[in-house]
């Protein structure tokens, strides 16, 4: 008989099992991939429901006041769950709460089988970027109108599980058996689910290939040529009309300038504000150029997210209207899985929960019909560490088997991102492209700076040394081998050498900690005769001796050479520059990072952009914020032609308030500064409804302001960003709120969509300067004349420009801004911010003036 599943979801007053209480429960009973029964109930609690939970779940105190207690529904619920596989999304949370409540009702509940759908969905949907229920539902077209209501979440989980089980049923039987063997190592009972599927297996109709017992589906990369037989102007007008967009002369000129630059093989810098339609403009220009010349165009975006947005929205939108732009995501082959590498991982004998999930993800991934792009795999935590370790140990074969065929010769739009564009690579994967469009070009500098360095971390090297020691562990050699084979004696000798190497390695980092410790990045002067250089040379000699030893395996030799090359780069940097950049994350050698600056920014950008392409189009919404301050122009962006295009809609000129009674910002006195800002923040929050995005410069500032706001007992939902929070998820939560506050850091200055139908508010607590200890400041000192004026100020100006773009995103948006930091108008570099303020109705005044400002402002909004 098929397994019966009880899919359970609880809503509670918080996450603490000891003090928080249940407020709602929802259960769906599923069998044979059908929901056969449901149960839902509010649960009485005398504990007040926190504002955040009320906003999240839409459950208030009145709803649970007269609800049944858990004891009143316990027996009915137990009988419903009895004999079922217990299923939940993050199962530990729901099961532990439920067991606690059953125990208090004198009912012993211990399900025979338990399934965590987070693990299951990671395995079956390995390409999902996140595994939150709302995201999965959206991606799989499952209706979830009341997220964080128990029965709605339970039904959504149930429906996703049905899709997952259907996908598993369609796999070949030997693939299911491979999954089953791996599932036995998992924490819960996914192996029982797979056994149930194998027992009732029906022949799969999926066509697939098999190699060395591994099943996979190859992706066919078929690209159709693009044919356009009208003038550019006609083509642009027809395309805009087919999209049912309004034709705007400025957008046409933007697209035409890009087309001309491609055709004439020139370099151009374009500032195109938010709302100018820049992505659509350069895609139309590229499409026409490709059809006219049969030459491909490369487009580079700042992030993979923007890359995917271009494909999933802009290119897909054009395709639906008949313009099928041929495109390919361009990466080197080492970004793709091969069957041989997957086989190597599957044969590895290491066992734990994360490794089992990774192996099962790979088995499913090979049967997904994708091209094997590793970045499409959701890898993090232990799975990522293990995967990267196996990649470092793997020795590729001469003819590896990929999941895709070679790229066709058809002219197309190649799509990459700045990280890949500037990365050091053995093969030039962009050699067939002579024309490039760089979107979000203001980001190029930071990416280029990243590739000027090579980083050595104590923890990473320590891990490599420990893995190498394990490879030469003589305890793995049998007694018989010890008597008859010299391997034992050789391994013993090498193991001793490695033990001494480990001691020297510890001495090296102990020396760095003792002699150079600082709370910021330092340039440590180290000469050839100094202790660190001597220790590095001894490490290199020891590893060279081991690498030349006979009878060691290829993997062992590769591990030794890998270690040696790391130490050689460090030693050579000392010989060449007489210094090392060192960063201390804590007062312990485990937190030491050695940063080797091996190139100049100009060298990186020159090699991979300026000297590599004939046509170069730099485009951004805020590039002039940096370019006019000579940072980009001095380093690489010497475009003789610069054009600025405004938004294609008429922007509302929002009020911008600057207080006159806030003390000067000081890193050493942040609490006093934020406390003064708090008076303004509370005046707004206590008197007006709406949503406020409050932007700060560090997690420390976020914590200070959060604690102050909590002390005021505001009836507001306060979301806060921390280092563990997914930015996209936090942005989605904020957009779902009817009112509330989001305290965020500089990652929210750019690329975040602040959605709200009411009056929006963006607050800048302090200007977005880099922290004085930021590594990039140290790395830029030898690149510019004045690292503050020529680098830190322009970057801060650009970030502020980006932040102002969070407020007015379209013609319907209304709102206001406030910047508490008077450096924006009073500092010696204040003129650098003036072009930003010119887009607003700037007002200055004290706290009393602000009260009148707010009253007048909201009165005017209410009259609209």
C-alpha positions in Angstrom: 0.0 0.0 0.0 1.3 3.5 -0.9 2.7 5.6 1.9 0.3 8.1 3.5 1.8 11.5 4.3 0.8 14.1 6.9 2.1 17.5 5.8 2.1 19.8 8.8 2.6 23.5 9.3 2.5 25.5 12.5 2.3 29.2 13.1 3.8 30.4 16.4 4.5 33.6 18.4 8.2 33.1 17.7 11.0 30.5 17.1 11.9 29.8 20.8 10.6 26.4 21.8 10.9 27.2 25.5 8.9 30.4 25.6 6.9 30.8 22.4 3.5 29.3 21.7 1.5 27.8 18.9 -1.3 30.0 17.4 -2.4 27.9 14.4 -2.0 24.5 12.9 -2.7 23.1 9.4 -2.5 19.5 8.2 -2.9 17.9 4.8 -3.1 14.2 4.4 -1.8 13.0 1.1 -1.8 9.5 -0.5 -1.2 8.4 -4.1 -0.3 12.0 -4.9 -3.8 13.3 -3.8 -4.9 15.3 -0.8 -7.5 13.1 0.9 -8.1 15.0 4.1 -7.3 18.3 5.8 -7.4 19.8 9.3 -6.9 23.4 10.4 -7.5 25.4 13.6 -6.4 28.5 15.4 -4.9 27.6 18.8 -5.7 29.6 21.9 -2.8 31.4 23.6 -2.7 34.0 26.3 0.7 35.3 25.0 0.4 38.5 23.0 1.3 38.0 19.4 4.2 40.2 18.5 3.6 42.9 15.8 6.0 41.2 13.4 4.2 37.9 13.6 0.9 39.7 13.2 2.1 41.4 10.0 3.7 38.2 8.7 0.8 35.8 9.4 -2.2 38.3 9.4 -3.2 36.5 12.7 -4.1 38.9 15.5 -4.8 38.4 19.2 -8.6 38.5 18.7 -8.4 35.5 16.3 -6.9 33.2 18.9 -8.7 34.6 22.0 -11.7 32.3 21.7 -9.9 29.5 19.7 -9.7 26.0 21.2 -6.7 25.1 23.3 -4.4 22.5 22.0 -5.6 20.0 24.6 -9.1 20.3 23.1 -7.9 19.2 19.6 -5.0 17.0 20.6 -6.7 13.6 20.4 -8.4 14.4 17.0 -5.0 15.6 15.7 -3.2 12.5 17.0 -5.6 10.1 15.3 -5.2 12.0 12.0 -1.4 11.8 12.2 -1.1 8.2 13.4 0.4 5.9 10.8 1.4 8.7 8.5 4.9 9.8 7.4 5.4 13.1 9.2 6.3 15.9 6.7 7.1 19.5 7.2 9.2 22.3 5.7 12.1 22.6 8.2 10.7 19.6 10.1 12.7 20.1 13.3 10.7 23.3 14.1 7.2 21.9 13.5 7.9 18.5 15.0 9.5 19.7 18.2 6.7 22.2 18.9 4.1 19.5 18.2 5.8 17.0 20.4 6.0 19.5 23.2 2.3 20.2 23.0 1.4 16.5 22.7 3.5 15.8 25.8 1.7 18.5 27.8 -1.5 16.7 26.7 -0.1 13.4 28.0 0.0 11.9 24.4 3.2 10.2 23.3 3.8 11.0 19.6 6.7 9.5 17.7 6.2 9.1 13.9 7.8 6.0 12.3 9.0 8.0 9.3 9.9 11.7 9.1 10.6 13.8 6.0 12.0 17.3 5.8 10.9 18.8 2.6 13.7 21.4 2.6 16.1 18.4 2.1 13.8 16.8 -0.5 13.3 19.9 -2.5 17.1 20.6 -2.5 17.5 17.2 -4.0 14.7 17.2 -6.5 15.0 20.9 -7.5 18.8 21.4 -7.3 18.7 24.5 -9.5 16.4 26.6 -7.3 18.2 29.6 -5.9 16.2 29.5 -2.7 14.0 27.0 -0.8 11.6 29.2 1.0 8.0 28.1 0.5 6.9 31.3 -1.2 9.7 31.2 -3.7 9.2 27.6 -4.6 5.5 28.1 -5.0 6.1 31.1 -7.3 8.6 29.1 -9.4 6.3 26.1 -9.7 3.1 28.1 -10.4 1.5 27.0 -7.1 -1.1 29.4 -5.7 -0.1 30.6 -2.2 -2.3 33.6 -1.5 -2.0 33.6 2.3 1.7 32.8 2.9 2.4 32.1 6.6 -1.1 30.8 7.3 -0.8 27.2 8.5 -3.2 25.5 6.2 -2.2 27.5 3.1 1.5 26.7 3.8 0.7 23.0 4.4 -1.3 22.8 1.1 1.5 24.5 -0.8 4.1 22.2 0.7 1.9 19.2 -0.2 1.5 20.4 -3.8 5.3 20.9 -4.2 5.8 17.5 -2.8 3.4 16.0 -5.3 5.4 17.7 -8.1 8.7 16.4 -6.6 7.3 12.8 -6.4 6.1 13.0 -10.0 9.6 14.1 -11.1 11.1 11.2 -9.2 8.6 8.7 -10.8 9.7 9.8 -14.3 13.4 8.9 -13.6 14.9 5.6 -14.8 14.7 2.8 -12.3 18.5 2.6 -11.9 18.6 6.4 -11.2 16.1 5.9 -8.4 18.2 3.0 -7.0 21.3 5.3 -7.0 19.3 7.9 -5.1 18.0 5.3 -2.7 21.6 4.1 -1.8 22.6 7.7 -1.1 19.4 8.5 0.9 20.3 5.8 3.5 22.9 8.2 4.9 20.5 11.1 5.4 19.1 12.2 8.8 15.5 11.3 8.1 13.6 8.7 6.0 13.7 9.9 2.4 15.0 6.4 1.5 11.6 5.0 2.5 9.9 7.4 0.1 12.3 6.2 -2.7 11.8 2.6 -1.8 8.0 3.2 -2.1 8.6 4.6 -5.6 10.9 1.8 -6.7 8.4 -0.9 -5.5 5.6 0.6 -7.6 7.9 1.6 -10.5 6.4 1.9 -14.0 8.6 2.2 -17.1 9.9 5.8 -17.7 9.4 7.3 -21.1 12.3 9.8 -20.8 15.1 9.5 -23.3 18.5 9.6 -21.8 22.2 8.7 -22.3 24.2 6.3 -20.0 27.9 6.3 -19.3 29.7 4.2 -16.7 26.3 3.5 -15.1 25.4 7.2 -14.8 22.3 8.4 -16.6 22.2 11.9 -18.1 20.3 14.1 -20.7 22.3 16.2 -23.1 21.2 19.8 -23.9 20.9 20.6 -27.6 22.3 24.1 -28.2 20.4 25.2 -31.3 20.6 28.8 -32.3 18.6 30.2 -35.2 20.1 33.1 -37.2 18.5 36.6 -37.0 17.1 38.2 -40.1 16.0 41.8 -40.3 15.3 43.6 -43.6 14.2 47.1 -42.6 16.1 50.2 -41.5 17.2 50.6 -37.9 14.6 53.3 -37.2 11.8 51.2 -38.6 13.0 48.1 -36.7 13.1 50.1 -33.4 9.6 51.5 -34.0 8.1 48.1 -34.9 9.7 46.5 -31.9 8.4 49.1 -29.5 5.0 48.9 -31.1 4.8 45.1 -30.8 5.6 45.4 -27.1 2.7 47.9 -26.7 5.2 50.4 -25.3 5.1 54.2 -25.9 7.6 55.3 -28.5 10.0 57.8 -26.9 12.6 59.7 -29.0 15.2 59.6 -26.2 15.0 55.9 -26.0 15.4 55.6 -29.8 18.5 57.9 -29.6 19.9 55.7 -26.8 19.5 52.5 -28.9 20.8 54.2 -32.0 24.0 55.5 -30.4 24.7 52.0 -29.1 24.1 50.6 -32.6 26.4 53.2 -34.2 29.2 52.4 -31.7 29.0 48.7 -32.5 29.0 49.4 -36.3 31.8 52.0 -36.2 33.9 50.1 -33.7 34.2 53.0 -31.2 34.1 53.5 -27.5 31.3 55.3 -25.8 30.2 56.0 -22.2 26.4 56.3 -21.6 24.7 57.3 -18.4 21.1 56.1 -18.7 18.9 56.8 -15.7 16.5 54.4 -14.2 13.4 54.3 -16.5 15.3 55.1 -19.6 14.8 51.6 -20.9 18.6 50.9 -21.3 18.4 47.1 -21.3 15.7 47.0 -24.0 17.6 49.7 -26.0 20.9 47.8 -26.1 19.2 44.5 -26.9 17.4 46.1 -29.9 20.7 47.7 -31.0 22.6 44.4 -30.7 19.9 42.4 -32.5 20.0 44.8 -35.5 23.8 44.8 -35.6 24.0 41.0 -35.5 21.5 40.6 -38.3 23.3 43.2 -40.4 26.9 42.1 -39.9 26.6 38.4 -38.8 28.9 39.3 -35.9 28.3 38.4 -32.3 28.0 40.9 -29.4 29.0 40.2 -25.8 26.9 41.8 -23.0 28.4 41.8 -19.5 26.2 42.5 -16.4 27.4 43.2 -12.9 25.7 40.1 -11.3 24.3 36.7 -12.2 20.9 38.0 -11.0 20.9 40.8 -13.5 22.1 38.4 -16.2 19.2 36.1 -15.4 16.8 39.0 -15.3 17.8 40.0 -18.8 17.2 36.5 -20.1 14.0 35.7 -18.2 12.4 39.1 -18.6 13.8 41.3 -21.5 14.8 38.6 -24.0 11.8 36.5 -23.1 9.5 39.6 -23.6 11.0 40.2 -27.1 10.7 36.5 -28.0 7.0 36.5 -27.1 6.5 39.3 -29.6 8.4 37.5 -32.4 11.9 38.9 -32.0 13.8 35.7 -31.1 17.3 37.0 -30.2 19.8 34.2 -30.3 21.8 34.2 -27.1 24.3 32.1 -25.2 25.6 32.3 -21.6 29.4 32.3 -22.0 31.7 30.7 -19.5 34.8 28.6 -19.6 34.4 24.8 -19.5 35.6 24.6 -15.9 32.3 26.1 -15.0 30.5 23.0 -16.2 30.1 19.5 -14.9 31.4 16.5 -16.7 30.1 12.9 -16.3 33.6 11.8 -15.3 33.8 14.4 -12.4 30.3 13.4 -11.1 31.4 9.7 -11.2 34.5 10.7 -9.2 32.3 12.3 -6.5 29.8 9.4 -6.4 32.7 6.9 -5.9 34.1 8.9 -2.9 33.6 7.1 0.3 33.2 10.1 2.6 29.7 10.0 4.3 27.6 12.6 6.0 24.1 14.2 5.5 25.4 17.1 3.4 27.5 14.9 1.2 24.6 12.6 0.5 22.4 15.5 -0.4 25.0 16.8 -2.8 25.5 13.4 -4.5 21.7 13.1 -4.9 21.5 16.7 -6.3 24.1 15.8 -8.9 22.3 12.6 -9.9 19.1 14.6 -10.5 20.9 17.5 -12.1 22.3 15.3 -14.8 18.8 14.2 -15.7 17.4 17.8 -15.8 18.2 18.5 -19.5 20.4 21.5 -18.6 23.9 22.3 -19.9 25.7 21.3 -16.6 26.5 24.9 -15.5 27.8 24.5 -11.9 26.5 27.9 -10.9 22.9 26.7 -11.6 23.4 24.2 -8.7 22.4 25.5 -5.3 25.5 24.8 -3.2 26.3 26.3 0.2 27.6 25.3 3.6 29.1 21.8 3.9 28.0 20.8 0.4 29.9 23.7 -1.2 33.1 23.0 0.9 33.0 19.3 0.0 32.3 20.1 -3.7 35.2 22.6 -4.0 37.6 20.1 -2.2 36.7 17.4 -4.7 37.2 19.8 -7.6 40.7 20.7 -6.3 41.6 17.0 -6.0 40.1 15.9 -9.4 42.5 15.3 -12.3 40.5 15.8 -15.6 40.7 13.2 -18.3 41.8 14.1 -21.8 38.3 13.9 -23.4 35.7 14.8 -20.7 32.0 14.2 -21.4 29.9 17.5 -21.1 26.1 17.8 -21.1 26.2 20.2 -24.1 27.4 20.2 -27.7 29.9 22.8 -29.0 28.5 26.3 -29.6 27.3 26.8 -33.1 28.8 29.5 -35.3 25.5 31.5 -35.6 26.0 35.2 -34.6 24.3 35.8 -31.3 24.3 37.8 -28.1 26.8 36.3 -25.7 25.9 36.9 -22.0 28.4 37.0 -19.1 29.0 38.9 -16.0 31.8 41.2 -14.8 33.3 38.5 -12.6 33.7 36.1 -15.5 34.8 38.8 -17.9 37.7 39.9 -15.7 38.7 36.5 -14.2 42.1 35.0 -14.8 41.6 32.1 -17.2 43.8 29.7 -19.2 41.6 29.8 -22.3 40.1 33.0 -23.7 36.4 32.1 -24.0 35.7 35.5 -25.4 38.1 35.4 -28.3 35.3 35.2 -30.9 33.7 38.4 -29.6 34.9 41.8 -30.9 32.2 44.0 -29.5 31.1 44.4 -25.9 28.3 46.2 -24.0 29.1 46.6 -20.3 26.0 47.2 -18.3 26.3 48.6 -14.8 29.7 49.7 -15.8 30.3 51.6 -12.6 30.8 48.2 -10.9 33.7 47.3 -13.1 36.2 49.0 -10.8 35.4 46.9 -7.8 35.4 43.7 -9.8 38.8 44.6 -11.4 40.2 45.4 -8.0 39.2 42.0 -6.8 41.2 40.4 -9.6 44.4 42.3 -8.8 44.8 40.1 -5.7 45.3 36.6 -4.6 44.2 35.6 -1.1 45.7 33.0 1.3 43.6 32.2 4.4 44.9 30.4 7.4 41.9 28.2 7.7 41.8 27.1 4.0 45.5 26.2 4.0 45.2 24.4 7.3 42.4 22.3 5.8 44.5 21.5 2.7 47.4 20.4 4.9 45.1 18.2 7.1 43.7 16.6 4.0 47.2 16.0 2.6 48.3 14.4 5.9 45.3 12.0 5.7 46.5 10.9 2.2 49.8 9.8 3.6 48.4 8.3 6.8 50.3 5.0 7.4 47.5 3.6 9.6 45.5 2.9 6.4 48.2 0.4 5.2 47.7 -3.2 6.2 50.1 -5.3 8.3 50.9 -7.5 5.3 51.8 -4.4 3.2 54.0 -3.1 6.0 56.1 -6.3 5.9 56.3 -6.7 2.1 56.0 -3.2 0.6 58.3 -0.1 0.9 55.2 2.1 0.6 54.8 1.9 4.3 58.3 3.2 5.0 58.0 5.9 2.3 54.6 7.1 3.5 56.0 7.2 7.1 58.9 9.4 6.0 56.6 11.7 4.0 54.2 11.8 6.9 57.0 13.0 9.2 58.0 15.6 6.7 54.4 16.9 6.5 54.2 17.0 10.3 57.3 19.2 10.4 55.7 21.3 7.5 52.6 21.7 9.6 54.7 23.0 12.5 56.5 25.6 10.3 53.1 26.7 8.9 51.9 27.3 12.4 55.1 29.2 13.2 54.6 31.4 10.2 51.1 32.5 11.1 52.0 32.8 14.8 54.8 35.2 13.8 52.4 37.3 11.7 49.9 37.5 14.5 52.6 38.5 17.1 54.5 41.0 15.0 51.8 42.6 12.8 48.4 42.3 14.5 46.1 45.3 13.8 42.4 46.0 13.8 42.6 47.1 10.2 44.3 46.0 6.9 48.0 46.6 7.1 50.9 46.6 4.6 53.5 44.6 6.4 57.0 45.3 5.3 58.8 41.9 5.0 62.2 41.4 3.4 63.9 38.2 2.1 66.0 37.8 5.2 63.0 38.2 7.6 61.5 35.2 9.5 58.3 34.9 7.5 60.3 34.7 4.2 62.6 32.1 5.6 59.8 30.0 6.9 58.0 30.2 3.5 61.2 29.1 1.7 61.5 26.1 4.0 57.9 25.2 3.4 58.5 25.4 -0.4 61.6 23.2 -0.2 59.9 20.6 1.9 56.9 20.3 -0.5 59.3 20.2 -3.5 61.1 17.2 -2.0 57.8 15.4 -1.3 56.4 16.1 -4.8 59.5 14.5 -6.4 59.2 11.3 -4.3 58.6 8.1 -6.4 55.5 5.9 -6.1 53.1 8.6 -4.8 49.7 8.8 -6.5 48.6 11.6 -8.9 46.1 12.9 -6.4 48.8 13.0 -3.7 51.2 14.8 -6.0 48.5 17.3 -7.0 47.7 18.1 -3.4 51.4 18.7 -2.6 51.9 20.9 -5.7 48.8 22.9 -4.9 50.1 23.7 -1.5 53.6 24.5 -2.8 52.2 26.9 -5.4 50.3 28.8 -2.7 53.4 29.3 -0.7 55.5 30.2 -3.8 53.1 33.0 -4.7 53.4 34.5 -1.2 57.2 34.2 -1.3 57.5 35.7 -4.8 55.4 38.6 -3.7 57.8 39.4 -0.9 60.8 39.2 -3.3 59.0 41.5 -5.7 57.4 44.1 -3.4 59.0 43.6 0.0 55.5 43.6 1.6 52.3 41.7 2.2 48.8 42.9 2.9 47.5 41.2 6.1 44.0 41.3 7.4 43.1 40.0 10.9 39.4 39.0 11.4 40.1 38.4 15.1 42.9 38.2 17.6 43.8 34.7 16.6 45.9 33.2 13.8 42.8 31.4 12.5 41.4 34.8 11.4 44.5 35.8 9.4 44.2 36.5 5.6 47.2 37.2 3.5 46.4 39.3 0.5 48.9 39.5 -2.4 48.4 42.4 -4.8 49.8 40.9 -8.0 48.4 43.4 -10.6 47.3 47.0 -11.1 43.6 47.8 -12.0 44.7 49.2 -15.3 46.5 46.0 -16.2 43.4 43.9 -15.4 40.9 46.2 -17.3 43.4 46.7 -20.2 43.9 43.0 -20.7 40.3 41.8 -20.4 38.4 44.8 -21.9 40.3 47.6 -23.6 42.7 45.5 -25.6 40.3 42.6 -26.1 37.4 44.3 -28.0 37.0 46.7 -31.0 33.7 48.2 -29.9 33.3 49.1 -26.2 30.0 50.5 -24.8 30.0 51.4 -21.1 26.5 52.0 -19.8 25.2 52.7 -16.3 22.5 54.6 -14.5 25.1 56.5 -12.3 28.4 56.3 -14.1 29.0 60.0 -14.1 28.9 60.1 -10.3 32.2 58.3 -10.5 33.5 59.3 -13.9 33.4 63.1 -13.3 35.7 62.5 -10.3 38.3 61.0 -12.6 38.4 57.6 -11.0 37.2 55.6 -14.0 38.7 58.1 -16.5 42.1 57.9 -14.9 42.1 54.2 -14.6 40.5 53.0 -17.9 37.4 54.9 -19.1 38.9 57.4 -21.5 35.8 57.5 -23.8 35.8 60.7 -25.9 32.1 60.4 -26.3 29.9 60.7 -23.3 26.1 60.9 -23.5 23.5 61.2 -20.8 19.9 60.0 -21.2 17.2 60.8 -18.7 14.3 58.6 -17.6 11.6 58.0 -20.1 8.9 59.1 -17.7 8.5 62.4 -15.9 9.9 62.0 -12.4 8.3 63.4 -9.3 10.7 65.9 -7.7 10.6 64.6 -4.1 11.4 66.6 -1.0 14.9 66.0 0.5 15.3 67.1 4.1 18.7 67.8 5.8 18.7 68.5 9.5 20.8 71.4 10.9 20.9 70.2 14.5 22.6 66.8 14.0 26.2 66.6 15.3 29.0 65.8 12.8 29.4 62.1 12.1 32.2 60.4 13.9 33.1 56.6 13.7 34.2 56.7 17.4 30.9 58.2 18.6 28.2 56.5 16.5 25.8 55.9 19.4 25.5 59.6 20.2 25.0 60.4 16.5 22.3 57.8 16.0 20.6 58.8 19.2 20.2 62.3 17.8 18.9 60.9 14.5 16.4 58.9 16.5 14.4 62.0 17.4 13.6 62.6 13.8 12.9 58.9 13.1 10.4 58.7 16.0 8.7 61.9 15.0 7.9 60.3 11.7 7.0 56.8 12.9 4.8 58.0 15.8 2.8 60.4 13.7 2.5 59.0 10.1 1.7 55.7 8.5 3.9 54.4 5.8 7.0 52.4 5.1 10.6 53.6 5.7 13.8 52.2 4.3 16.5 53.3 6.7 20.0 52.9 5.2 23.0 52.6 7.4 26.7 51.7 6.8 27.3 48.7 9.0 25.7 45.9 10.9 26.9 47.7 14.1 24.8 50.8 13.2 21.8 48.6 12.4 22.1 47.0 15.8 22.4 50.3 17.6 19.3 51.8 15.9 17.3 48.5 16.2 17.9 48.4 20.0 16.8 52.1 20.3 13.6 51.4 18.3 12.8 48.3 20.3 13.1 50.3 23.6 10.4 52.8 22.4 7.9 49.9 22.1 6.7 51.2 18.7 3.7 49.5 17.2 5.7 48.9 14.1 7.2 45.9 12.3 10.9 46.4 12.3 12.9 44.3 9.9 16.7 44.3 10.2 19.4 43.1 8.0 22.3 41.0 9.4 25.1 39.0 7.8 23.0 35.8 7.7 19.9 37.2 6.0 19.2 36.7 2.3 18.9 40.2 0.8 16.3 39.1 -1.8 14.2 37.4 0.8 14.4 40.4 3.2 13.4 42.7 0.3 10.4 40.5 -0.5 9.3 40.5 3.2 9.6 44.3 3.3 7.5 44.7 0.2 4.8 42.4 1.6 4.3 44.6 4.7 1.5 47.2 4.8 3.6 49.4 6.9 6.9 49.0 8.7 10.6 49.8 8.9 13.6 48.1 7.3 17.0 48.8 8.7 19.5 47.9 6.0 23.2 48.3 5.1 24.9 49.4 1.8 23.8 46.2 0.0 20.3 47.8 -0.2 21.6 51.0 -1.9 21.5 49.3 -5.3 19.4 46.7 -7.2 16.6 46.6 -4.6 13.0 47.3 -5.6 11.2 49.3 -2.9 7.5 48.7 -3.7 4.8 50.6 -1.9 1.5 52.3 -3.1 1.6 54.9 -0.3 4.1 57.6 0.6 7.6 56.1 0.6 10.4 57.3 2.8 14.1 56.7 2.4 16.4 57.8 5.3 20.2 58.0 5.0 21.7 57.8 8.5 25.3 58.6 7.3 26.8 59.0 3.9 27.8 55.7 2.4 31.5 55.9 2.8 33.6 52.7 3.0 34.7 51.7 6.4 38.3 53.0 7.0 39.4 49.4 7.4 38.0 48.3 4.0 40.5 46.3 2.1 39.8 48.1 -1.2 41.0 51.4 0.3 44.4 49.8 1.0 44.5 48.2 -2.4 43.7 51.5 -4.1 46.5 53.6 -2.5 49.0 52.8 -5.2 46.4 53.4 -8.0 45.4 57.0 -7.4 47.0 60.2 -6.1 44.6 60.8 -3.2 42.7 57.6 -2.1 40.1 59.6 -0.3 39.2 62.3 -2.8 39.9 60.2 -5.9 38.3 56.9 -4.8 36.4 57.0 -1.5 34.4 60.2 -2.2 33.4 59.2 -5.8 32.3 55.8 -4.6 30.2 57.3 -1.8 28.6 59.8 -4.3 27.7 56.9 -6.6 26.2 54.9 -3.8 24.1 57.8 -2.7 22.9 58.3 -6.3 21.9 54.7 -6.3 20.1 55.1 -3.0 18.0 58.0 -4.3 16.9 55.6 -7.0 15.1 53.4 -4.4 12.6 56.2 -3.9 11.1 57.1 -7.3 11.0 54.0 -9.5 8.2 54.9 -11.8 5.7 57.8 -12.6 3.3 56.7 -9.8 5.8 56.7 -7.0 5.6 59.4 -4.3 7.8 59.9 -1.3 10.5 61.9 0.5 14.1 61.5 1.7 16.1 62.7 4.6 19.9 62.6 5.0 21.1 63.2 8.6 24.8 63.5 7.6 25.6 67.2 7.0 28.7 66.4 5.2 26.5 66.3 2.1 26.3 70.1 2.3 29.0 71.3 4.7 32.2 69.3 3.8 35.1 70.3 1.6 33.8 67.8 -1.0 30.1 68.7 -0.7 30.0 70.0 -4.3 30.5 66.4 -5.4 27.0 65.6 -4.2 25.3 68.8 -5.6 24.1 67.2 -8.9 22.2 64.6 -6.8 20.5 67.2 -4.6 19.5 69.2 -7.7 17.0 66.4 -8.6 15.1 67.1 -5.3 13.4 69.9 -3.5 16.1 70.4 -0.8 15.1 71.8 2.6 17.2 72.3 5.7 16.1 73.0 9.3 16.0 71.8 12.9 13.6 69.3 14.6 10.9 72.0 15.0 11.1 72.8 11.3 11.0 69.1 10.5 7.7 68.8 12.4 6.2 71.5 10.2 7.8 70.0 7.1 6.1 66.6 7.8 2.7 68.2 8.5 2.8 70.2 5.2 4.1 67.3 3.2 1.5 64.7 4.3 -1.3 67.2 4.1 -0.3 67.8 0.4 -0.2 64.0 -0.2 -3.6 63.5 1.3 -5.1 66.1 -1.0 -3.9 64.3 -4.1 
